[in-house]
Amino acid sequence: MLNKAGKTLTIFIVLIIVLLISSTSIGFYLYHVEERLNKKTQADLDTSHASELHLQSQVKDLQTQLNLEEDKNKEDDAKINNLLDEQDLNEGLRTALKKENAGLKEQIENLDEARDKMKSDLDDATTKLAQYQQLLKNSDDKSKELESHLATLAQNNKDLQAKVDDLKSHMQPTDQLTADQQIANEVIPPSQANDKVQLDKIVVNPQNGTQGHILSVDTDAEFVVFNLGMKQGVKPDDLLSVYSGQDYLGDVKATRVQDEMAAADIIPPLSAQEIRKNDTVILKP
């Protein structure tokens, strides 16, 4: 009984020892496994920490890049706003330029019309200038003809006066009128018979001024020739009144004055059509 109990105890002890050994072995094994796991875990933690640091660095870099991108976006937004403002400004300028171009186009059209009108006026002025030059030439020709005519009349008048003086010295007073009439008919040559005038004696009236008569009338150039000159006190630019009988017609202004005759321009409203040969002219005081 004791042996059996001892065997049982021994077996129990052996089992306990085996269990202890097994537990110890298992403990050592587990310890080593746990140590390896701890090392691996620590390595993983170190790797994770390094990765975390790397990731944090990357995050910081990304954050920096993000901030840079945000700043860049802000700058881009500002540029876009500036571009939009410039676009609006350019649009306004384009509209203003369109209006200005329209105004300039209208001004150019007006200038073209004005230029055409000026060209037309210039052509008309050129034509009128040619006409005036022709009229001036005709006037010069008539002036020369008038001066020649005045010179001829002056010479005829001198010859007439000499004949009158000679006849007065040889003829009776009753024959004087006939002689004066005959000599007066010789003042104008036969080729100008239609311009012949009677040369009456010049009368000086203290109240009415020196009187004479119209010798000829030029209706084209609007001037007259009369038988008063420097000897009778007529000077250039003197005014003379023209009478038809007792009717006052108007005034003329002396322009070319010789010794015993002169030419005068007709002062409007008096016209050459109203004056006749032998009308009276009176020098105004």
C-alpha positions in Angstrom: 0.0 0.0 0.0 2.8 2.2 0.9 4.7 1.3 -2.2 1.8 2.0 -4.3 1.3 5.3 -2.6 5.0 6.0 -3.0 4.9 5.1 -6.7 1.9 7.3 -7.1 3.7 10.1 -5.3 6.8 9.6 -7.4 4.7 9.6 -10.6 3.0 12.7 -9.4 6.3 14.3 -8.5 7.7 13.3 -11.9 4.7 14.6 -13.6 5.1 17.8 -11.6 8.7 18.0 -12.5 7.9 17.3 -16.2 5.2 19.9 -16.1 7.6 22.3 -14.4 10.3 21.5 -17.0 7.8 21.8 -19.8 6.4 25.0 -18.3 9.9 26.3 -17.9 10.7 25.3 -21.5 7.5 26.8 -22.7 8.2 29.9 -20.6 11.7 30.2 -22.1 10.3 29.6 -25.5 7.6 32.1 -25.0 10.1 34.5 -23.5 12.3 34.2 -26.5 9.3 34.5 -28.8 8.1 37.4 -26.9 11.6 38.9 -26.9 11.8 38.4 -30.7 8.3 39.9 -31.0 9.3 42.8 -28.8 12.4 43.4 -30.9 10.4 43.0 -34.1 7.7 45.2 -32.6 10.4 47.7 -31.5 11.9 47.6 -34.9 8.5 48.0 -36.4 7.9 50.9 -34.0 11.2 52.4 -34.9 10.4 51.9 -38.6 6.9 53.3 -38.0 8.4 56.2 -36.0 10.9 56.9 -38.8 8.0 56.5 -41.3 6.0 58.8 -39.2 8.8 61.3 -39.1 9.2 61.0 -42.8 5.5 61.3 -43.3 5.4 64.3 -41.0 8.3 65.8 -43.0 6.3 65.1 -46.2 3.2 66.5 -44.5 5.2 69.6 -43.7 6.5 69.8 -47.2 3.0 69.2 -48.5 1.7 71.9 -46.2 4.4 74.2 -47.3 3.6 73.4 -50.9 -0.1 73.8 -50.1 0.6 77.2 -48.6 2.7 78.0 -51.6 -0.1 76.8 -53.9 -2.6 78.8 -51.9 -0.3 81.9 -52.2 0.1 81.2 -55.8 -3.6 80.7 -56.2 -4.1 84.0 -54.4 -1.6 85.6 -56.8 -3.4 83.9 -59.7 -6.7 85.1 -58.4 -5.3 88.6 -58.1 -3.9 88.3 -61.6 -7.2 87.0 -62.9 -9.0 89.9 -61.2 -6.5 92.3 -62.7 -6.9 90.7 -66.0 -10.7 90.9 -65.6 -10.3 94.6 -64.7 -8.0 95.1 -67.6 -10.5 93.3 -69.8 -13.3 95.6 -68.6 -11.0 98.6 -69.1 -10.1 97.3 -72.6 -13.7 96.8 -73.3 -14.5 100.3 -72.2 -11.6 101.6 -74.2 -12.7 99.6 -77.2 -16.2 101.1 -76.9 -14.7 104.6 -76.5 -12.4 103.9 -79.5 -15.4 102.8 -81.5 -17.2 106.0 -80.7 -14.1 108.1 -81.3 -13.5 106.3 -84.6 -17.1 106.9 -85.6 -16.6 110.6 -84.7 -13.3 110.7 -86.6 -15.0 109.0 -89.6 -17.7 111.6 -89.5 -15.1 114.4 -89.2 -13.2 112.9 -92.1 -16.4 112.8 -94.2 -17.1 116.4 -93.2 -13.5 117.3 -94.1 -13.9 115.5 -97.4 -17.1 117.5 -98.1 -15.4 120.7 -97.0 -12.4 119.9 -99.2 -14.7 119.2 -102.2 -16.5 122.4 -101.5 -13.2 124.3 -101.2 -12.0 122.7 -104.4 -15.2 123.7 -106.1 -14.9 127.2 -104.6 -11.3 127.3 -105.7 -12.3 126.3 -109.2 -15.0 129.0 -109.2 -12.5 131.5 -107.7 -9.9 130.5 -110.4 -12.6 131.0 -113.1 -13.6 134.4 -111.5 -10.0 135.4 -111.2 -9.5 134.7 -114.9 -12.6 136.7 -115.6 -11.4 139.5 -113.4 -8.0 139.4 -115.0 -9.7 139.6 -118.3 -11.9 142.5 -117.1 -8.8 144.2 -115.6 -7.1 143.8 -119.0 -10.1 145.1 -120.7 -10.2 148.0 -118.2 -6.5 148.7 -118.7 -7.1 148.6 -122.5 -10.1 151.0 -122.0 -8.0 153.1 -119.7 -5.3 153.4 -122.2 -7.9 154.1 -124.9 -9.4 156.7 -122.6 -6.1 158.3 -121.9 -5.4 158.4 -125.6 -8.9 159.7 -126.2 -8.4 162.3 -123.5 -5.1 163.3 -125.0 -6.7 163.6 -128.4 -9.6 165.6 -126.9 -7.1 167.8 -125.1 -5.1 168.5 -128.2 -8.4 169.1 -130.1 -9.5 171.4 -127.3 -6.2 173.3 -127.5 -6.5 173.5 -131.3 -10.1 174.6 -130.9 -9.1 177.2 -128.3 -6.4 178.5 -130.6 -8.9 178.7 -133.5 -11.5 180.4 -131.2 -8.9 182.9 -130.2 -7.8 183.5 -133.8 -11.4 183.8 -134.9 -12.3 186.1 -132.1 -9.5 188.4 -133.1 -10.6 188.5 -136.8 -14.4 188.1 -136.6 -17.3 190.4 -135.5 -19.1 189.5 -132.3 -22.2 188.5 -134.3 -20.3 185.9 -136.1 -18.8 184.4 -132.9 -21.6 181.9 -132.2 -21.5 180.5 -135.7 -17.7 180.1 -135.5 -17.9 178.5 -132.1 -20.5 176.0 -133.3 -18.3 175.2 -136.4 -15.2 174.6 -134.3 -17.1 172.6 -131.7 -18.1 170.2 -134.5 -14.4 169.6 -135.2 -13.6 168.4 -131.6 -14.7 164.9 -132.2 -13.4 163.2 -135.4 -15.9 162.0 -138.0 -15.2 158.3 -137.0 -16.7 159.2 -133.6 -19.6 161.2 -134.9 -22.0 159.4 -132.6 -19.9 160.6 -129.6 -19.9 164.3 -130.9 -20.8 166.8 -128.2 -21.3 170.5 -128.3 -18.5 172.4 -126.4 -20.2 175.3 -124.9 -18.2 177.9 -123.0 -17.3 177.0 -119.5 -19.3 179.0 -116.9 -18.0 179.9 -113.5 -20.8 180.6 -111.0 -19.5 181.6 -107.5 -22.6 180.1 -105.8 -23.0 176.9 -107.8 -19.3 176.2 -108.5 -17.5 175.7 -111.8 -19.8 174.2 -114.5 -19.1 172.1 -117.5 -20.7 169.5 -119.7 -20.4 165.8 -120.3 -18.4 165.0 -123.4 -18.9 161.2 -123.4 -20.3 158.3 -121.4 -18.9 154.8 -121.1 -21.8 152.6 -120.0 -19.6 149.5 -119.7 -16.9 150.9 -117.4 -19.3 153.3 -115.7 -17.3 156.5 -116.2 -17.8 159.8 -118.0 -15.5 162.4 -119.6 -16.3 166.2 -119.1 -14.7 169.4 -120.3 -13.3 170.6 -116.9 -9.7 170.1 -116.0 -6.9 171.4 -113.8 -7.2 174.9 -115.3 -10.7 175.0 -113.9 -9.6 173.8 -110.5 -10.5 170.1 -110.8 -8.3 167.7 -109.0 -8.3 163.9 -108.6 -11.0 162.6 -106.2 -13.0 165.8 -106.5 -16.8 165.3 -106.5 -19.0 166.9 -109.1 -22.8 167.0 -109.3 -24.5 165.9 -112.5 -27.7 167.7 -113.7 -30.0 167.1 -116.6 -31.4 170.5 -117.1 -32.6 171.5 -113.6 -32.9 167.9 -112.4 -30.1 166.6 -110.1 -29.0 163.1 -111.1 -26.2 162.2 -108.8 -22.4 162.6 -108.3 -19.2 161.5 -110.0 -15.7 161.4 -108.7 -12.8 162.7 -110.8 -10.1 160.1 -111.4 -7.9 161.3 -114.3 -7.5 165.0 -114.7 -5.8 166.9 -117.6 -5.5 170.6 -118.2 -9.0 171.1 -119.7 -10.8 167.8 -119.4 -11.1 164.9 -117.0 -12.6 161.5 -116.5 -14.7 160.5 -113.5 -16.2 157.4 -112.0 -19.9 157.3 -111.5 -21.0 157.0 -107.8 -24.0 154.7 -107.2 -26.9 154.8 -107.1 -26.3 157.0 -110.2 -25.6 154.8 -113.3 -24.2 155.5 -116.8 -27.6 154.8 -118.3 -29.0 157.9 -116.6 -26.4 160.3 -117.9 -26.5 161.8 -121.4 -24.1 163.8 -123.4 -24.2 167.6 -122.7 -25.6 167.0 -119.2 -24.2 169.7 -116.8 -21.5 168.9 -114.3 -20.8 171.3 -111.4 -17.7 171.1 -109.2 -18.6 170.8 -105.5 -16.9 173.4 -103.3 
